[in-house]
Amino acid sequence: MKQILCLTLLACVPFTTTFSASTKIHQLPAQNIEVAPAHLTTRLNWSVFPKPIYANEDLKQRDRAAIIRVSANAKGKVTDASVEESTGIEQLDRILISAVKKAEVKPHIENGETQAIIGYQAFNLRVKGNSPECDYAFDSKVWNAQSHQKKTPFKYVAQPELDLSSPELKQHDRKVKFSFKADKHGQIKKVKIKQGSGIYALDQKVVQALSASKISVKRTASTLWLYKKASFNDEIQFKQNACK
């Protein structure tokens, strides 16, 4: 009986060895996937600005403010929006987030490639009827000179459309100085705030108005390079007692 058992065990040894040799596990080499990090900024440039729709009832009869954290992909599509600082009203926060998700961001460009972007958008929401309101037009230094047929370094093809009312000045006169570049078609690109108004949301409205605008420059042999390398400068003032 012992001899039969030993023979049985010996017969199993080569089979087990052969099976193990034939079932070697092949490990795949590790793969490194490079993902470009999103560009972080505190100033978002919008190609389509968020336009929340709300009533005085949504504000609970008080002026409200909020900051929304925004993530957008390399094509400018908003992929995520969350509340960084709340209005204090959950439903109103949802209105802001919904408006942000319908908007479009101008992607950050680095080394000729667009990148995903993460930034913040401030909102100041005013109760209508609390104070007399009037609206401001884009009456910048260059636009005013252009309107009076004065010589200017460039001309706006049309007056930029500005959505700004007097309560947004927060009871102070404001000034914004800015620069920008333009492509070969005159489309304004890369707007930069050189001196802000002190109100981020107001500065962004100026940027938005410019980003949807075009300029023209008299082309001569000495100015052919302007669109690619030159920065154009302008400024705009908002006075409490001078709105339209």
C-alpha positions in Angstrom: 0.0 0.0 0.0 2.9 2.4 0.9 4.6 1.6 -2.4 1.4 2.4 -4.4 1.1 5.7 -2.5 4.7 6.7 -3.2 4.4 5.9 -6.9 1.2 8.0 -7.1 3.0 11.0 -5.6 6.0 10.6 -7.8 3.7 10.4 -10.9 2.1 13.7 -9.9 5.4 15.7 -9.5 6.4 16.1 -13.2 2.8 16.9 -14.1 2.6 19.7 -11.6 6.0 21.0 -12.6 5.0 21.0 -16.3 1.7 22.8 -15.5 3.4 25.5 -13.6 6.0 26.1 -16.3 3.3 26.4 -18.9 1.2 28.9 -17.0 3.8 31.7 -16.5 2.1 35.0 -15.8 3.2 37.8 -18.2 3.1 41.2 -16.6 2.4 44.2 -18.8 5.0 47.0 -18.6 3.8 50.0 -16.6 2.4 52.8 -18.7 2.9 56.5 -17.9 0.0 58.7 -19.1 0.8 62.4 -19.1 -2.2 64.6 -18.4 -1.7 68.4 -18.7 -2.8 70.1 -15.4 -5.6 72.6 -15.7 -4.5 76.2 -15.7 -5.5 78.0 -12.4 -6.6 81.6 -12.5 -8.6 84.1 -10.5 -9.7 86.0 -13.7 -11.9 84.0 -16.1 -12.3 85.4 -19.6 -15.7 84.5 -21.0 -16.6 84.0 -24.7 -20.3 83.7 -23.5 -20.8 85.4 -20.1 -23.1 83.8 -17.5 -26.5 85.5 -17.4 -28.5 84.4 -14.3 -32.2 85.2 -14.4 -33.7 86.0 -11.0 -36.4 88.1 -9.3 -36.5 90.2 -6.2 -38.3 87.3 -4.5 -35.2 85.0 -5.2 -33.0 87.6 -3.4 -35.4 87.6 -0.4 -35.5 91.4 -0.7 -31.8 91.8 0.0 -28.7 92.4 -2.2 -26.7 89.2 -2.5 -23.2 88.2 -3.5 -21.5 84.9 -4.4 -18.4 83.4 -5.8 -18.7 80.3 -8.1 -15.8 78.0 -8.7 -15.7 77.1 -12.4 -13.9 74.2 -14.3 -13.8 74.2 -18.1 -12.2 71.9 -20.6 -9.7 72.9 -23.4 -12.6 73.8 -25.7 -14.1 76.2 -23.2 -17.1 74.1 -22.2 -17.9 74.3 -18.5 -17.6 70.9 -17.0 -18.2 71.7 -13.4 -19.4 74.6 -11.2 -19.6 74.7 -7.5 -20.3 77.3 -4.8 -17.1 78.8 -3.3 -19.0 81.6 -1.3 -22.8 81.2 -1.1 -25.5 83.9 -1.4 -27.0 82.4 1.7 -29.9 81.0 -0.4 -29.6 77.5 -1.8 -32.1 78.1 -4.6 -30.3 81.3 -5.7 -27.0 79.4 -5.7 -28.5 76.9 -8.0 -29.6 79.7 -10.4 -26.0 80.9 -10.6 -24.6 77.5 -11.1 -27.1 76.8 -13.9 -26.2 80.1 -15.6 -22.5 79.3 -15.4 -22.9 75.9 -16.9 -24.6 77.5 -19.9 -21.8 79.9 -20.5 -18.4 79.4 -22.2 -14.9 80.2 -21.1 -12.0 81.3 -23.3 -9.4 78.5 -22.7 -5.9 79.3 -21.6 -3.4 79.1 -24.4 0.2 78.0 -23.6 2.8 77.1 -26.2 0.2 77.3 -28.9 -2.1 74.7 -27.2 -5.3 75.3 -25.4 -5.6 74.0 -21.8 -8.4 73.2 -19.4 -8.9 76.0 -16.9 -10.1 76.4 -13.3 -11.1 79.8 -12.0 -13.7 81.9 -10.0 -16.5 84.1 -11.0 -18.0 86.7 -8.6 -21.6 87.8 -8.8 -23.3 90.8 -7.2 -27.0 90.5 -7.3 -29.1 93.7 -6.6 -32.7 94.1 -5.6 -34.4 96.0 -8.3 -36.0 99.3 -7.2 -33.8 99.8 -4.1 -32.2 102.8 -5.8 -32.5 104.7 -9.0 -30.7 102.8 -11.8 -29.3 103.8 -15.1 -27.1 102.0 -17.6 -23.6 102.8 -18.8 -22.4 102.6 -22.4 -18.8 101.7 -23.4 -17.6 105.3 -23.6 -13.9 104.7 -23.4 -11.2 107.2 -24.1 -10.5 105.9 -27.6 -14.2 105.5 -28.4 -15.0 109.1 -27.4 -12.1 110.4 -29.5 -13.1 108.2 -32.4 -16.7 109.5 -32.1 -15.4 113.1 -32.4 -13.3 112.3 -35.5 -10.1 112.7 -33.6 -6.9 110.7 -34.5 -6.6 107.5 -32.6 -4.1 104.6 -32.7 -6.9 102.2 -33.6 -10.7 102.3 -34.1 -13.5 100.1 -32.8 -15.5 98.7 -35.7 -18.6 99.1 -33.5 -19.1 100.3 -29.9 -18.6 97.3 -27.6 -21.8 96.3 -25.8 -21.6 96.8 -22.1 -24.1 95.5 -19.6 -23.5 97.7 -16.5 -25.9 99.6 -14.3 -25.2 102.3 -11.6 -25.7 100.1 -8.5 -22.7 98.0 -9.6 -20.4 101.0 -9.0 -21.2 100.6 -5.3 -21.6 104.4 -4.8 -18.2 105.3 -6.1 -16.8 106.6 -9.4 -14.7 103.8 -11.1 -12.0 103.7 -13.7 -10.6 100.7 -15.6 -7.4 100.7 -17.7 -6.8 97.8 -20.0 -4.8 96.5 -22.9 -5.4 93.9 -25.6 -4.1 92.3 -28.8 -6.0 91.6 -32.0 -5.7 88.9 -34.7 -5.3 89.6 -38.4 -9.1 90.0 -38.7 -9.2 92.6 -36.0 -10.9 90.4 -33.4 -9.8 91.5 -29.9 -7.8 88.8 -28.1 -6.0 88.6 -24.7 -7.6 91.4 -22.8 -5.6 92.4 -19.8 -6.7 94.7 -16.9 -3.8 97.0 -16.1 -5.7 99.0 -13.5 -8.9 97.5 -12.1 -11.9 99.3 -10.7 -11.7 97.6 -7.4 -14.7 95.5 -8.3 -13.8 92.2 -9.9 -17.3 91.6 -11.5 -17.2 95.1 -13.0 -13.8 94.5 -14.5 -15.0 91.2 -16.0 -17.9 93.0 -17.7 -15.4 95.3 -19.4 -13.4 92.3 -20.5 -16.5 90.6 -21.8 -17.5 93.6 -23.8 -14.1 93.8 -25.4 -13.8 90.1 -26.1 -16.9 90.3 -28.4 -15.5 93.3 -30.3 -13.3 94.1 -33.3 -10.9 96.9 -34.1 -9.4 98.3 -37.3 -5.9 99.8 -37.7 -4.7 101.7 -40.7 -2.3 99.3 -42.4 0.9 100.6 -43.8 4.3 99.1 -44.5 5.5 100.2 -41.1 2.5 98.7 -39.2 2.0 95.3 -40.8 3.4 93.7 -37.6 0.9 95.4 -35.3 -1.7 92.7 -35.0 0.8 90.1 -33.9 3.1 92.0 -31.5 1.6 95.2 -30.4 -0.7 95.8 -27.4 -3.4 98.4 -27.8 -4.3 100.5 -24.7 -7.5 102.2 -23.6 -9.4 103.2 -20.5 -12.9 103.8 -19.4 -14.4 105.9 -16.5 -17.8 105.3 -14.9 -19.1 108.3 -12.9 -22.0 108.0 -10.6 -23.7 111.2 -11.9 -23.0 110.6 -15.6 -24.7 107.3 -16.6 -27.2 107.1 -19.5 
